[in-house]
Amino acid sequence: MKDNQQIRYATVSDIGLKRTKNEDAYIIEENDDNSRQLDYGGMLFAVADGIGGHACGEVASMMACRGMSGFIYKINTKPKVLLRYLVDRFHAIEDQISVCSTQNKNCAHMGTTLSTIVITGRTALIAHVGDSRIYRMRNGRLTLLT
């Protein structure tokens, strides 16, 4: 069965009312120009927000998004295997941030949220840590997925 629905997306980042700097980062990847078709290719969306009140939150969020870069090329695997890759990638990112935090005294205790959705075929896999949210809009209605 062929489904011609399009995936439409937008990004926006707002510093909010309490912070003096924006610690948001995001990454969007497609594996080819035709991948917005739900029955073809795949897409990755990730958003990270540095933990406020800790040093280097913007560094941690950027590291998290960079850590997701290239993941899109693993999507030709079965969903269970892909989910394992996704969990492993989250742990690798956590390790990288931890190493950076211990090696750089100014970035001690840095951290970030990370919310990711990988879409391949008619399957969407979500992984997240922290309070950043993923929503789905369908027929004009938002549904919280995380």
The first five atom37 places (N, CA, C, CB, O) and aatype in JSON, in Angstrom:
{
  "aatype": [12, 11, 3, 2, 5, 5, 9, 1, 18, 0, 16, 19, 15, 3, 9, 7, 10, 11, 1, 16, 11, 2, 6, 3, 0, 18, 9, 9, 6, 6, 2, 3, 3, 2, 15, 1, 5, 10, 3, 18, 7, 7, 12, 10, 13, 0, 19, 0, 3, 7, 9, 7, 7, 8, 0, 4, 7, 6, 19, 0, 15, 12, 12, 0, 4, 1, 7, 12, 15, 7, 13, 9, 18, 11, 9, 2, 16, 11, 14, 11, 19, 10, 10, 1, 18, 10, 19, 3, 1, 13, 8, 0, 9, 6, 3, 5, 9, 15, 19, 4, 15, 16, 5, 2, 11, 2, 4, 0, 8, 12, 7, 16, 16, 10, 15, 16, 9, 19, 9, 16, 7, 1, 16, 0, 10, 9, 0, 8, 19, 7, 3, 15, 1, 9, 18, 1, 12, 1, 2, 7, 1, 10, 16, 10, 10, 16],
  "atom_mask": [
    [1, 1, 1, 1, 1],
    [1, 1, 1, 1, 1],
    [1, 1, 1, 1, 1],
    [1, 1, 1, 1, 1],
    [1, 1, 1, 1, 1],
    [1, 1, 1, 1, 1],
    [1, 1, 1, 1, 1],
    [1, 1, 1, 1, 1],
    [1, 1, 1, 1, 1],
    [1, 1, 1, 1, 1],
    [1, 1, 1, 1, 1],
    [1, 1, 1, 1, 1],
    [1, 1, 1, 1, 1],
    [1, 1, 1, 1, 1],
    [1, 1, 1, 1, 1],
    [1, 1, 1, 0, 1],
    [1, 1, 1, 1, 1],
    [1, 1, 1, 1, 1],
    [1, 1, 1, 1, 1],
    [1, 1, 1, 1, 1],
    [1, 1, 1, 1, 1],
    [1, 1, 1, 1, 1],
    [1, 1, 1, 1, 1],
    [1, 1, 1, 1, 1],
    [1, 1, 1, 1, 1],
    [1, 1, 1, 1, 1],
    [1, 1, 1, 1, 1],
    [1, 1, 1, 1, 1],
    [1, 1, 1, 1, 1],
    [1, 1, 1, 1, 1],
    [1, 1, 1, 1, 1],
    [1, 1, 1, 1, 1],
    [1, 1, 1, 1, 1],
    [1, 1, 1, 1, 1],
    [1, 1, 1, 1, 1],
    [1, 1, 1, 1, 1],
    [1, 1, 1, 1, 1],
    [1, 1, 1, 1, 1],
    [1, 1, 1, 1, 1],
    [1, 1, 1, 1, 1],
    [1, 1, 1, 0, 1],
    [1, 1, 1, 0, 1],
    [1, 1, 1, 1, 1],
    [1, 1, 1, 1, 1],
    [1, 1, 1, 1, 1],
    [1, 1, 1, 1, 1],
    [1, 1, 1, 1, 1],
    [1, 1, 1, 1, 1],
    [1, 1, 1, 1, 1],
    [1, 1, 1, 0, 1],
    [1, 1, 1, 1, 1],
    [1, 1, 1, 0, 1],
    [1, 1, 1, 0, 1],
    [1, 1, 1, 1, 1],
    [1, 1, 1, 1, 1],
    [1, 1, 1, 1, 1],
    [1, 1, 1, 0, 1],
    [1, 1, 1, 1, 1],
    [1, 1, 1, 1, 1],
    [1, 1, 1, 1, 1],
    [1, 1, 1, 1, 1],
    [1, 1, 1, 1, 1],
    [1, 1, 1, 1, 1],
    [1, 1, 1, 1, 1],
    [1, 1, 1, 1, 1],
    [1, 1, 1, 1, 1],
    [1, 1, 1, 0, 1],
    [1, 1, 1, 1, 1],
    [1, 1, 1, 1, 1],
    [1, 1, 1, 0, 1],
    [1, 1, 1, 1, 1],
    [1, 1, 1, 1, 1],
    [1, 1, 1, 1, 1],
    [1, 1, 1, 1, 1],
    [1, 1, 1, 1, 1],
    [1, 1, 1, 1, 1],
    [1, 1, 1, 1, 1],
    [1, 1, 1, 1, 1],
    [1, 1, 1, 1, 1],
    [1, 1, 1, 1, 1],
    [1, 1, 1, 1, 1],
    [1, 1, 1, 1, 1],
    [1, 1, 1, 1, 1],
    [1, 1, 1, 1, 1],
    [1, 1, 1, 1, 1],
    [1, 1, 1, 1, 1],
    [1, 1, 1, 1, 1],
    [1, 1, 1, 1, 1],
    [1, 1, 1, 1, 1],
    [1, 1, 1, 1, 1],
    [1, 1, 1, 1, 1],
    [1, 1, 1, 1, 1],
    [1, 1, 1, 1, 1],
    [1, 1, 1, 1, 1],
    [1, 1, 1, 1, 1],
    [1, 1, 1, 1, 1],
    [1, 1, 1, 1, 1],
    [1, 1, 1, 1, 1],
    [1, 1, 1, 1, 1],
    [1, 1, 1, 1, 1],
    [1, 1, 1, 1, 1],
    [1, 1, 1, 1, 1],
    [1, 1, 1, 1, 1],
    [1, 1, 1, 1, 1],
    [1, 1, 1, 1, 1],
    [1, 1, 1, 1, 1],
    [1, 1, 1, 1, 1],
    [1, 1, 1, 1, 1],
    [1, 1, 1, 1, 1],
    [1, 1, 1, 1, 1],
    [1, 1, 1, 0, 1],
    [1, 1, 1, 1, 1],
    [1, 1, 1, 1, 1],
    [1, 1, 1, 1, 1],
    [1, 1, 1, 1, 1],
    [1, 1, 1, 1, 1],
    [1, 1, 1, 1, 1],
    [1, 1, 1, 1, 1],
    [1, 1, 1, 1, 1],
    [1, 1, 1, 1, 1],
    [1, 1, 1, 0, 1],
    [1, 1, 1, 1, 1],
    [1, 1, 1, 1, 1],
    [1, 1, 1, 1, 1],
    [1, 1, 1, 1, 1],
    [1, 1, 1, 1, 1],
    [1, 1, 1, 1, 1],
    [1, 1, 1, 1, 1],
    [1, 1, 1, 1, 1],
    [1, 1, 1, 0, 1],
    [1, 1, 1, 1, 1],
    [1, 1, 1, 1, 1],
    [1, 1, 1, 1, 1],
    [1, 1, 1, 1, 1],
    [1, 1, 1, 1, 1],
    [1, 1, 1, 1, 1],
    [1, 1, 1, 1, 1],
    [1, 1, 1, 1, 1],
    [1, 1, 1, 1, 1],
    [1, 1, 1, 0, 1],
    [1, 1, 1, 1, 1],
    [1, 1, 1, 1, 1],
    [1, 1, 1, 1, 1],
    [1, 1, 1, 1, 1],
    [1, 1, 1, 1, 1],
    [1, 1, 1, 1, 1]
  ],
  "atom_positions": [
    [[0.84, -1.17, 0.0], [0.0, 0.0, 0.0], [0.88, 1.24, 0.0], [-0.95, 0.0, 1.21], [1.8, 1.34, 0.81]],
    [[0.63, 2.15, -0.88], [1.41, 3.37, -0.99], [0.67, 4.49, -0.26], [1.67, 3.75, -2.48], [-0.52, 4.7, -0.48]],
    [[1.39, 5.21, 0.59], [0.82, 6.31, 1.35], [1.54, 7.58, 0.91], [0.95, 6.08, 2.9], [2.76, 7.66, 1.02]],
    [[0.82, 8.55, 0.44], [1.44, 9.77, -0.09], [1.43, 10.92, 0.9], [0.75, 10.2, -1.34], [1.59, 12.07, 0.51]],
    [[1.23, 10.64, 2.19], [1.26, 11.7, 3.17], [2.66, 12.31, 3.22], [0.84, 11.18, 4.56], [3.67, 11.61, 3.08]],
    [[2.7, 13.59, 3.42], [3.96, 14.3, 3.54], [4.25, 14.6, 5.01], [3.93, 15.6, 2.72], [3.34, 14.85, 5.8]],
    [[5.5, 14.57, 5.36], [5.92, 15.0, 6.68], [6.33, 16.46, 6.55], [7.11, 14.11, 7.25], [7.24, 16.8, 5.8]],
    [[5.64, 17.29, 7.28], [5.98, 18.72, 7.3], [6.5, 19.05, 8.69], [4.74, 19.61, 6.93], [5.99, 18.56, 9.69]],
    [[7.51, 19.88, 8.74], [8.08, 20.22, 10.03], [8.6, 21.65, 10.02], [9.21, 19.26, 10.39], [8.83, 22.24, 8.96]],
    [[8.77, 22.18, 11.2], [9.32, 23.53, 11.38], [10.11, 23.51, 12.69], [8.18, 24.64, 11.41], [9.91, 22.64, 13.53]],
    [[10.98, 24.46, 12.84], [11.72, 24.58, 14.09], [11.57, 26.0, 14.62], [13.23, 24.23, 13.89], [11.44, 26.96, 13.85]],
    [[11.59, 26.11, 15.92], [11.59, 27.42, 16.58], [12.26, 27.23, 17.93], [10.13, 28.01, 16.73], [12.1, 26.19, 18.58]],
    [[13.0, 28.21, 18.35], [13.66, 28.16, 19.64], [13.43, 29.49, 20.34], [15.19, 27.85, 19.49], [13.53, 30.55, 19.72]],
    [[13.12, 29.43, 21.62], [12.83, 30.63, 22.39], [13.62, 30.56, 23.69], [11.3, 30.78, 22.67], [13.59, 29.55, 24.39]],
    [[14.31, 31.61, 24.01], [15.14, 31.65, 25.21], [14.28, 31.61, 26.48], [16.01, 32.89, 25.21], [14.77, 31.23, 27.54]],
    [[13.03, 32.0, 26.38], [12.15, 32.0, 27.54], [12.33, 33.28, 28.35], [0.0, 0.0, 0.0], [13.05, 34.19, 27.95]],
    [[11.67, 33.34, 29.49], [11.65, 34.55, 30.3], [12.69, 34.57, 31.41], [10.3, 34.73, 30.89], [12.98, 35.64, 31.94]],
    [[13.26, 33.43, 31.76], [14.14, 33.35, 32.92], [15.62, 33.29, 32.58], [13.79, 32.17, 33.73], [16.45, 33.62, 33.43]],
    [[15.99, 32.87, 31.38], [17.39, 32.62, 31.04], [18.02, 33.83, 30.33], [17.51, 31.37, 30.17], [17.34, 34.67, 29.75]],
    [[19.36, 33.87, 30.4], [20.09, 34.93, 29.7], [20.71, 34.44, 28.41], [21.16, 35.49, 30.6], [21.14, 35.24, 27.58]],
    [[20.77, 33.11, 28.23], [21.3, 32.56, 26.98], [20.48, 31.35, 26.57], [22.79, 32.18, 27.13], [19.9, 30.65, 27.4]],
    [[20.45, 31.12, 25.28], [19.71, 30.0, 24.72], [20.6, 28.77, 24.7], [19.2, 30.33, 23.29], [21.71, 28.82, 24.17]],
    [[20.13, 27.67, 25.26], [20.9, 26.43, 25.32], [20.28, 25.34, 24.45], [21.01, 25.95, 26.75], [20.57, 24.16, 24.63]],
    [[19.43, 25.74, 23.5], [18.76, 24.79, 22.62], [19.64, 24.42, 21.44], [17.43, 25.37, 22.13], [20.44, 25.23, 20.96]],
    [[19.48, 23.2, 20.97], [20.13, 22.74, 19.74], [19.19, 21.72, 19.09], [21.56, 22.11, 20.02], [18.39, 21.08, 19.77]],
    [[19.31, 21.57, 17.78], [18.51, 20.56, 17.1], [19.24, 20.08, 15.86], [17.12, 21.11, 16.72], [20.17, 20.72, 15.37]],
    [[18.81, 18.93, 15.38], [19.33, 18.39, 14.13], [18.18, 17.69, 13.4], [20.52, 17.4, 14.38], [17.35, 17.02, 14.02]],
    [[18.14, 17.86, 12.11], [17.18, 17.17, 11.25], [17.98, 16.57, 10.11], [16.05, 18.15, 10.71], [18.76, 17.26, 9.46]],
    [[17.79, 15.28, 9.89], [18.49, 14.61, 8.79], [17.52, 13.78, 7.98], [19.63, 13.73, 9.33], [16.61, 13.15, 8.51]],
    [[17.74, 13.8, 6.67], [17.0, 12.95, 5.74], [18.03, 12.14, 4.98], [16.08, 13.8, 4.76], [19.12, 12.62, 4.7]],
    [[17.68, 10.9, 4.63], [18.69, 10.11, 3.93], [18.68, 10.32, 2.42], [18.49, 8.66, 4.23], [19.58, 9.84, 1.74]],
    [[17.68, 11.02, 1.88], [17.71, 11.46, 0.5], [16.58, 12.45, 0.25], [17.6, 10.25, -0.46], [15.74, 12.65, 1.13]],
    [[16.54, 13.06, -0.91], [15.56, 14.1, -1.21], [14.13, 13.6, -1.23], [15.88, 14.73, -2.53], [13.2, 14.38, -1.03]],
    [[13.91, 12.31, -1.46], [12.56, 11.77, -1.53], [12.07, 11.22, -0.19], [12.5, 10.68, -2.58], [10.97, 10.66, -0.13]],
    [[12.84, 11.36, 0.87], [12.52, 10.66, 2.1], [11.35, 11.26, 2.88], [13.72, 10.62, 2.97], [10.97, 10.71, 3.91]],
    [[10.78, 12.35, 2.43], [9.62, 12.88, 3.13], [8.37, 12.05, 2.88], [9.37, 14.32, 2.72], [7.35, 12.22, 3.55]],
    [[8.44, 11.15, 1.92], [7.34, 10.21, 1.72], [7.4, 9.18, 2.83], [7.41, 9.53, 0.3], [8.47, 8.62, 3.08]],
    [[6.3, 8.93, 3.5], [6.31, 8.01, 4.64], [6.68, 6.59, 4.25], [4.95, 8.0, 5.3], [7.15, 5.82, 5.1]],
    [[6.5, 6.23, 3.0], [6.81, 4.86, 2.6], [8.19, 4.74, 1.96], [5.76, 4.35, 1.64], [8.48, 3.72, 1.33]],
    [[9.02, 5.73, 2.11], [10.32, 5.71, 1.46], [11.34, 6.41, 2.35], [10.26, 6.38, 0.07], [11.04, 7.44, 2.94]],
    [[12.52, 5.85, 2.43], [13.62, 6.52, 3.12], [13.39, 6.67, 4.6], [0.0, 0.0, 0.0], [12.71, 5.85, 5.22]],
    [[13.94, 7.72, 5.15], [13.8, 7.94, 6.58], [14.24, 9.33, 6.98], [0.0, 0.0, 0.0], [14.92, 10.03, 6.24]],
    [[13.84, 9.7, 8.18], [14.18, 11.01, 8.72], [14.52, 10.87, 10.19], [13.02, 12.01, 8.51], [14.03, 9.98, 10.88]],
    [[15.37, 11.77, 10.65], [15.72, 11.85, 12.05], [15.5, 13.28, 12.51], [17.19, 11.4, 12.3], [15.92, 14.23, 11.85]],
    [[14.84, 13.43, 13.65], [14.66, 14.73, 14.29], [15.16, 14.6, 15.72], [13.16, 15.2, 14.24], [14.81, 13.65, 16.41]],
    [[15.97, 15.54, 16.16], [16.43, 15.54, 17.55], [16.47, 16.97, 18.06], [17.84, 14.86, 17.67], [16.85, 17.89, 17.34]],
    [[16.08, 17.13, 19.31], [16.15, 18.43, 19.96], [16.77, 18.22, 21.34], [14.74, 19.11, 20.07], [16.46, 17.26, 22.03]],
    [[17.64, 19.14, 21.72], [18.3, 19.07, 23.02], [18.25, 20.45, 23.66], [19.77, 18.58, 22.88], [18.3, 21.47, 22.98]],
    [[18.15, 20.47, 24.98], [18.11, 21.72, 25.73], [19.01, 21.56, 26.93], [16.66, 22.1, 26.16], [18.77, 20.72, 27.8]],
    [[20.06, 22.39, 26.98], [20.99, 22.32, 28.1], [20.28, 22.53, 29.41], [0.0, 0.0, 0.0], [19.31, 23.28, 29.5]],
    [[20.76, 21.85, 30.43], [20.13, 21.95, 31.74], [20.47, 23.3, 32.34], [20.59, 20.79, 32.68], [21.64, 23.61, 32.61]],
    [[19.45, 24.1, 32.55], [19.62, 25.44, 33.1], [20.19, 25.4, 34.5], [0.0, 0.0, 0.0], [19.91, 24.48, 35.28]],
    [[20.99, 26.39, 34.82], [21.59, 26.46, 36.14], [22.92, 25.75, 36.23], [0.0, 0.0, 0.0], [23.64, 25.89, 37.22]],
    [[23.26, 24.98, 35.21], [24.56, 24.29, 35.17], [25.4, 24.94, 34.08], [24.38, 22.76, 34.92], [24.87, 25.43, 33.09]],
    [[26.71, 24.93, 34.26], [27.62, 25.49, 33.27], [27.59, 24.66, 31.99], [29.05, 25.56, 33.83], [27.36, 23.45, 32.03]],
    [[27.81, 25.31, 30.88], [28.03, 24.65, 29.58], [26.82, 23.87, 29.07], [29.19, 23.73, 29.68], [26.99, 22.91, 28.32]],
    [[25.62, 24.26, 29.45], [24.43, 23.59, 28.94], [24.35, 23.66, 27.43], [0.0, 0.0, 0.0], [23.92, 22.7, 26.78]],
    [[24.75, 24.8, 26.86], [24.72, 24.94, 25.4], [25.74, 24.02, 24.73], [25.0, 26.4, 25.0], [25.52, 23.58, 23.61]],
    [[26.84, 23.73, 25.4], [27.85, 22.81, 24.89], [27.28, 21.38, 24.92], [29.16, 22.89, 25.72], [27.43, 20.63, 23.95]],
    [[26.65, 21.02, 26.01], [26.08, 19.68, 26.15], [24.98, 19.43, 25.11], [25.52, 19.48, 27.56], [24.93, 18.35, 24.52]],
    [[24.12, 20.42, 24.88], [23.03, 20.23, 23.91], [23.59, 20.11, 22.49], [22.03, 21.41, 23.99], [23.08, 19.32, 21.69]],
    [[24.61, 20.89, 22.18], [25.24, 20.79, 20.86], [25.93, 19.43, 20.7], [26.25, 21.94, 20.66], [25.86, 18.83, 19.63]],
    [[26.58, 18.96, 21.74], [27.23, 17.64, 21.68], [26.2, 16.54, 21.46], [28.03, 17.37, 22.98], [26.44, 15.6, 20.71]],
    [[25.05, 16.66, 22.11], [24.0, 15.65, 21.96], [23.5, 15.59, 20.53], [22.83, 15.93, 22.92], [23.35, 14.51, 19.96]],
    [[23.24, 16.75, 19.94], [22.75, 16.77, 18.56], [23.83, 16.31, 17.58], [22.28, 18.18, 18.18], [23.53, 15.57, 16.64]],
    [[25.04, 16.73, 17.79], [26.13, 16.24, 16.93], [26.3, 14.73, 17.06], [27.46, 16.94, 17.28], [26.62, 14.04, 16.09]],
    [[26.06, 14.22, 18.25], [26.16, 12.79, 18.49], [25.11, 11.99, 17.72], [0.0, 0.0, 0.0], [25.31, 10.81, 17.43]],
    [[24.0, 12.63, 17.39], [22.95, 11.96, 16.61], [23.23, 12.05, 15.1], [21.58, 12.58, 16.92], [22.61, 11.32, 14.32]],
    [[24.13, 12.91, 14.71], [24.44, 13.09, 13.29], [24.92, 11.78, 12.68], [25.51, 14.18, 13.11], [25.76, 11.08, 13.25]],
    [[24.39, 11.45, 11.52], [24.77, 10.24, 10.82], [23.94, 9.03, 11.19], [0.0, 0.0, 0.0], [24.02, 8.0, 10.52]],
    [[23.15, 9.13, 12.24], [22.33, 7.99, 12.66], [21.36, 7.58, 11.56], [21.57, 8.32, 13.93], [20.97, 6.41, 11.47]],
    [[20.96, 8.52, 10.74], [19.98, 8.27, 9.67], [20.42, 7.13, 8.75], [19.76, 9.54, 8.85], [19.58, 6.47, 8.15]],
    [[21.71, 6.9, 8.64], [22.19, 5.86, 7.73], [22.05, 4.45, 8.29], [23.62, 6.12, 7.38], [22.38, 3.48, 7.62]],
    [[21.57, 4.34, 9.53], [21.33, 3.03, 10.13], [19.87, 2.6, 9.96], [21.7, 3.04, 11.61], [19.5, 1.51, 10.41]],
    [[19.04, 3.42, 9.34], [17.61, 3.14, 9.38], [17.15, 2.01, 8.47], [16.87, 4.36, 9.01], [15.97, 1.66, 8.5]],
    [[18.01, 1.44, 7.69], [17.59, 0.33, 6.85], [17.55, -0.99, 7.6], [18.52, 0.2, 5.67], [17.44, -2.05, 6.99]],
    [[17.64, -0.94, 8.91], [17.58, -2.15, 9.72], [16.17, -2.34, 10.27], [18.6, -2.08, 10.88], [15.33, -1.45, 10.16]],
    [[15.92, -3.49, 10.84], [14.61, -3.78, 11.43], [14.39, -2.89, 12.65], [14.49, -5.28, 11.81], [15.36, -2.51, 13.32]],
    [[13.13, -2.54, 12.96], [12.86, -1.62, 14.08], [13.48, -2.02, 15.41], [11.4, -1.5, 14.26], [13.98, -1.15, 16.12]],
    [[13.47, -3.31, 15.77], [14.06, -3.71, 17.06], [15.56, -3.47, 17.09], [13.77, -5.19, 17.34], [16.1, -3.05, 18.11]],
    [[16.23, -3.73, 15.98], [17.67, -3.49, 15.89], [17.93, -1.99, 15.89], [18.27, -4.16, 14.62], [18.86, -1.51, 16.55]],
    [[17.13, -1.26, 15.16], [17.27, 0.2, 15.11], [17.09, 0.81, 16.5], [16.25, 0.8, 14.12], [17.82, 1.73, 16.87]],
    [[16.12, 0.31, 17.25], [15.91, 0.81, 18.61], [17.13, 0.54, 19.48], [14.66, 0.16, 19.22], [17.51, 1.39, 20.28]],
    [[17.75, -0.62, 19.33], [18.97, -0.93, 20.08], [20.1, 0.04, 19.71], [19.42, -2.39, 19.81], [20.82, 0.53, 20.58]],
    [[20.24, 0.33, 18.39], [21.22, 1.32, 17.94], [20.94, 2.69, 18.58], [21.21, 1.44, 16.41], [21.87, 3.39, 18.99]],
    [[19.68, 3.04, 18.65], [19.28, 4.34, 19.2], [19.65, 4.43, 20.69], [17.76, 4.58, 19.01], [20.2, 5.43, 21.14]],
    [[19.34, 3.39, 21.43], [19.69, 3.36, 22.85], [21.21, 3.42, 23.03], [19.11, 2.09, 23.54], [21.71, 4.16, 23.88]],
    [[21.93, 2.65, 22.23], [23.4, 2.68, 22.3], [23.94, 4.06, 21.99], [24.0, 1.66, 21.33], [24.89, 4.52, 22.64]],
    [[23.35, 4.74, 21.01], [23.81, 6.09, 20.66], [23.58, 7.05, 21.82], [23.08, 6.59, 19.39], [24.44, 7.89, 22.1]],
    [[22.44, 6.94, 22.49], [22.17, 7.8, 23.65], [23.22, 7.57, 24.74], [20.75, 7.52, 24.22], [23.72, 8.53, 25.34]],
    [[23.57, 6.32, 24.98], [24.59, 6.03, 26.0], [25.96, 6.57, 25.58], [24.67, 4.51, 26.24], [26.7, 7.07, 26.43]],
    [[26.29, 6.47, 24.31], [27.57, 7.01, 23.82], [27.61, 8.53, 24.0], [27.78, 6.63, 22.33], [28.64, 9.09, 24.39]],
    [[26.51, 9.19, 23.72], [26.44, 10.65, 23.9], [26.61, 11.0, 25.37], [25.09, 11.21, 23.36], [27.34, 11.93, 25.72]],
    [[25.93, 10.25, 26.23], [26.05, 10.48, 27.68], [27.51, 10.34, 28.11], [25.15, 9.5, 28.47], [28.01, 11.15, 28.9]],
    [[28.2, 9.32, 27.61], [29.61, 9.12, 27.94], [30.47, 10.28, 27.46], [30.11, 7.81, 27.33], [31.36, 10.73, 28.19]],
    [[30.22, 10.76, 26.25], [31.0, 11.88, 25.71], [30.82, 13.14, 26.55], [30.6, 12.16, 24.25], [31.78, 13.85, 26.83]],
    [[29.58, 13.42, 26.94], [29.3, 14.6, 27.76], [29.96, 14.45, 29.14], [27.77, 14.82, 27.92], [30.49, 15.42, 29.68]],
    [[29.93, 13.26, 29.69], [30.55, 13.01, 30.99], [32.06, 13.23, 30.93], [30.25, 11.58, 31.45], [32.64, 13.84, 31.83]],
    [[32.69, 12.72, 29.88], [34.14, 12.91, 29.72], [34.46, 14.4, 29.6], [34.66, 12.15, 28.48], [35.39, 14.89, 30.24]],
    [[33.71, 15.11, 28.78], [33.93, 16.55, 28.61], [33.75, 17.28, 29.94], [32.97, 17.13, 27.55], [34.51, 18.2, 30.26]],
    [[32.76, 16.87, 30.7], [32.47, 17.49, 31.99], [33.62, 17.29, 32.98], [31.18, 16.93, 32.57], [33.95, 18.2, 33.74]],
    [[34.21, 16.11, 32.98], [35.3, 15.85, 33.93], [36.63, 16.43, 33.46], [35.45, 14.35, 34.14], [37.49, 16.75, 34.29]],
    [[36.81, 16.57, 32.15], [38.06, 17.11, 31.63], [38.11, 18.63, 31.65], [38.29, 16.61, 30.23], [39.18, 19.23, 31.63]],
    [[36.96, 19.26, 31.67], [36.89, 20.72, 31.64], [36.24, 21.21, 32.93], [36.09, 21.22, 30.39], [35.03, 21.1, 33.11]],
    [[37.04, 21.73, 33.82], [36.57, 22.16, 35.14], [35.42, 23.18, 35.03], [37.72, 22.77, 35.93], [34.53, 23.19, 35.88]],
    [[35.44, 24.01, 34.0], [34.39, 25.02, 33.83], [33.05, 24.41, 33.42], [34.81, 26.04, 32.8], [32.01, 25.06, 33.51]],
    [[33.08, 23.16, 32.96], [31.86, 22.5, 32.5], [31.41, 21.37, 33.44], [32.06, 21.94, 31.1], [30.64, 20.5, 33.04]],
    [[31.9, 21.39, 34.66], [31.52, 20.35, 35.62], [30.01, 20.32, 35.77], [32.2, 20.59, 36.99], [29.37, 21.37, 35.89]],
    [[29.43, 19.14, 35.78], [27.99, 18.91, 35.98], [27.13, 19.38, 34.81], [27.54, 19.61, 37.24], [25.92, 19.55, 34.96]],
    [[27.74, 19.6, 33.65], [26.9, 20.02, 32.52], [25.99, 18.87, 32.1], [27.78, 20.47, 31.32], [26.3, 17.7, 32.32]],
    [[24.87, 19.22, 31.51], [23.93, 18.2, 31.07], [22.93, 18.78, 30.09], [0.0, 0.0, 0.0], [22.9, 19.99, 29.84]],
    [[22.13, 17.9, 29.53], [21.15, 18.31, 28.52], [20.01, 17.32, 28.46], [21.82, 18.44, 27.14], [20.14, 16.16, 28.87]],
    [[18.89, 17.78, 27.96], [17.82, 16.87, 27.56], [18.13, 16.4, 26.15], [16.41, 17.57, 27.64], [18.97, 17.0, 25.48]],
    [[17.49, 15.34, 25.71], [17.6, 14.91, 24.31], [16.34, 14.14, 23.95], [18.89, 14.04, 24.08], [16.03, 13.12, 24.57]],
    [[15.63, 14.63, 22.96], [14.44, 13.95, 22.46], [14.63, 13.71, 20.97], [13.14, 14.78, 22.73], [14.93, 14.63, 20.22]],
    [[14.45, 12.46, 20.57], [14.73, 12.06, 19.19], [13.58, 11.21, 18.66], [16.06, 11.28, 19.1], [13.03, 10.37, 19.36]],
    [[13.25, 11.45, 17.4], [12.3, 10.59, 16.7], [12.93, 10.21, 15.37], [10.91, 11.29, 16.49], [13.42, 11.06, 14.63]],
    [[12.92, 8.92, 15.08], [13.43, 8.39, 13.82], [12.25, 7.79, 13.08], [14.58, 7.32, 14.05], [11.53, 6.94, 13.63]],
    [[12.03, 8.23, 11.86], [10.91, 7.75, 11.06], [11.46, 6.98, 9.87], [10.0, 8.92, 10.59], [12.28, 7.49, 9.11]],
    [[10.99, 5.76, 9.72], [11.37, 4.93, 8.59], [10.15, 4.12, 8.16], [12.57, 4.0, 8.94], [9.52, 3.45, 8.98]],
    [[9.84, 4.21, 6.9], [8.62, 3.56, 6.44], [7.43, 4.08, 7.2], [0.0, 0.0, 0.0], [7.22, 5.29, 7.29]],
    [[6.65, 3.19, 7.76], [5.48, 3.59, 8.55], [5.76, 3.47, 10.05], [4.27, 2.75, 8.17], [4.83, 3.44, 10.85]],
    [[7.04, 3.39, 10.41], [7.44, 3.22, 11.8], [8.13, 4.47, 12.31], [8.36, 2.0, 11.95], [8.96, 5.06, 11.61]],
    [[7.79, 4.86, 13.52], [8.46, 5.97, 14.2], [8.98, 5.45, 15.53], [7.5, 7.2, 14.4], [8.24, 4.87, 16.32]],
    [[10.25, 5.66, 15.77], [10.88, 5.27, 17.03], [11.26, 6.52, 17.79], [12.12, 4.36, 16.8], [11.83, 7.45, 17.22]],
    [[10.95, 6.55, 19.06], [11.24, 7.71, 19.9], [12.15, 7.28, 21.04], [9.93, 8.34, 20.45], [11.96, 6.23, 21.64]],
    [[13.14, 8.11, 21.31], [13.98, 7.95, 22.5], [14.16, 9.34, 23.1], [15.38, 7.28, 22.14], [14.36, 10.32, 22.38]],
    [[14.07, 9.42, 24.42], [14.28, 10.73, 25.02], [14.7, 10.62, 26.47], [13.02, 11.56, 24.92], [14.44, 9.62, 27.14]],
    [[15.36, 11.65, 26.91], [15.75, 11.78, 28.3], [15.56, 13.25, 28.67], [17.24, 11.3, 28.55], [15.95, 14.14, 27.91]],
    [[14.97, 13.49, 29.8], [14.72, 14.86, 30.22], [13.31, 15.31, 29.9], [0.0, 0.0, 0.0], [12.44, 14.49, 29.6]],
    [[13.08, 16.62, 29.97], [11.72, 17.13, 29.84], [11.41, 17.81, 28.5], [11.46, 18.08, 30.93], [10.36, 18.45, 28.38]],
    [[12.28, 17.69, 27.51], [11.93, 18.18, 26.17], [10.86, 17.24, 25.62], [13.19, 18.24, 25.22], [10.85, 16.04, 25.92]],
    [[9.97, 17.78, 24.81], [8.8, 17.0, 24.38], [8.77, 16.77, 22.88], [7.53, 17.69, 24.81], [9.32, 17.54, 22.1]],
    [[8.11, 15.69, 22.51], [7.81, 15.41, 21.11], [6.29, 15.33, 20.98], [8.51, 14.07, 20.62], [5.62, 14.62, 21.72]],
    [[5.78, 16.09, 20.01], [4.35, 16.1, 19.72], [4.13, 15.62, 18.29], [3.75, 17.52, 19.93], [5.01, 15.71, 17.45]],
    [[2.94, 15.11, 18.04], [2.51, 14.79, 16.69], [1.29, 15.65, 16.4], [2.2, 13.24, 16.52], [0.37, 15.74, 17.22]],
    [[1.29, 16.28, 15.23], [0.1, 17.0, 14.8], [-0.54, 16.2, 13.67], [0.44, 18.46, 14.34], [0.08, 15.92, 12.65]],
    [[-1.78, 15.85, 13.88], [-2.53, 15.11, 12.88], [-3.94, 15.67, 12.87], [-2.52, 13.57, 13.17], [-4.58, 15.81, 13.91]],
    [[-4.42, 15.99, 11.68], [-5.77, 16.55, 11.53], [-5.99, 17.77, 12.43], [-6.82, 15.47, 11.86], [-7.06, 17.94, 13.01]],
    [[-4.96, 18.6, 12.53], [-5.07, 19.83, 13.3], [-5.02, 19.67, 14.81], [0.0, 0.0, 0.0], [-5.26, 20.63, 15.54]],
    [[-4.72, 18.47, 15.28], [-4.67, 18.22, 16.73], [-3.28, 17.8, 17.15], [-5.7, 17.13, 17.14], [-2.66, 16.95, 16.51]],
    [[-2.78, 18.39, 18.24], [-1.49, 18.02, 18.8], [-1.68, 16.91, 19.81], [-0.8, 19.24, 19.44], [-2.59, 16.94, 20.64]],
    [[-0.79, 15.92, 19.72], [-0.78, 14.83, 20.68], [0.62, 14.72, 21.25], [-1.23, 13.49, 20.02], [1.59, 14.6, 20.51]],
    [[0.73, 14.75, 22.57], [2.01, 14.59, 23.23], [2.44, 13.14, 23.14], [1.95, 15.05, 24.69], [1.7, 12.25, 23.55]],
    [[3.64, 12.89, 22.61], [4.14, 11.53, 22.45], [5.15, 11.15, 23.53], [4.77, 11.36, 21.09], [5.39, 9.96, 23.76]],
    [[5.74, 12.13, 24.19], [6.71, 11.85, 25.26], [6.26, 12.48, 26.54], [8.12, 12.35, 24.88], [6.93, 12.36, 27.56]]
  ]
}
